[in-house]
Amino acid sequence: MINELQIQLHAIQIEQKRLREVEDVLRTMRSIAIEATQCADKRRLQLNEQFQELQAHLAYLEREKQEPFQQITTN
């Protein structure tokens, strides 16, 4: 029982870390979007590339954050 609780606690800690990272990525994406509305076309293209990279990273984080809970429920 205690071992199961330790495993669940560890999964929650991993989830919290990922959620913090997701939050940071979303904040950065928001900042980029705001800046893109107020800058020149050349800079906007650079920001768009950064935004797309962050979108890909966010998709990765979203896939990864679900795995610890899926592993626990299958045990």
Secondary structure, DSSP 4 states (H G I P E B T S, - for coil): -HHHHHHHHHHHHHHHHHHHHHHHHHHHHHHHHHHHTTS-HHHHHHHHHHHHHHHHHHHHHHHHHHHHHHHHHH-
